[in-house]
């Protein structure tokens, strides 16, 4: 937790709140308080403040439990998708649910849609596409063996070339 505080330049009061939340989630979930702290660390490194970290960590825990991944990597993926779609931290549950639905109903893992979204999310967002639509497309491509950065590049180019002249 001291790393979380240092990275986010947290006040003593903010640190007390984050520590209490980590302990609570460590008690009430399959994750330890230390693991929750690692997830919080990645959210803080992504630029989340104390309030945003508290808002987002629950969704991160849900998707990590479903994926069987560590909280650091899962926090990184969820925060990247939130940022790519210009969503706020209070949308972490939505992002987590969408990602979980994608990798549990297609030939993908959590890492695959996470990698795909790094390439396509900002372009899709600017074109008006929702995270739900993109996740469905990621799932279909994943089922066809087009995953990760390959899927992201394919989808990104599709959006960039949708209206002539193609700039992708």
Secondary structure, DSSP 8 states (H G I E B T S, - for coil): -HHHHHHHT--HHHHHHHHHHHHHHHHHSSS-HHHHHHHHHHHHHTT--HHHHHHHHHHHHHHHHHHT--HHHHHHHHHHHHHHTT--GGGHHHHHHHHHHHHHSSS--HHHHHHHHHHHHHHHHHTT--HHHHHHHHHHHHHTT--HHHHHHHHHHHHHTSSSS---
